[in-house]
């Protein structure tokens, strides 16, 4: 039993030692950005790199009424990624897909412009999409 616990502890420690985490903030409405209401303008995210190609995480939307969202990213290469995210409530109805570009601005700070669109069409038959600009730090 002691060997099994020791092996699990070493495996967990090595997993955490090679892990890469990301903290990110995205401007919700780029066109109408207002610095006076910054907390109402930013989506805050936390992500974990599962391996070199996949990241899983959660986002706390700027809208107080919205539930937090979960997301997954697939990195096509070091810079280009595909993303899917949804709320924890009404999973399939709130599914969004998109793509983004992540480039290193300085050290571990990255600028990440991205575009996402709704999977479901709205009542007028259109898929709403939005452009967001993010700043992230990876450690």
Secondary structure, DSSP 4 states (H G I P E B T S, - for coil): -HHHHHHHHHHHHHHHHT--EEEEEEES-STT--GGGGGGTEEEEEEEESSSSEEEEEEE-SSTTSPPEEEEEEESSSSEEEEEEEESSSTTTT-EEEEEEEEEEETTEEEEEEEEEESS--TTS---EEEEEEEEEE-
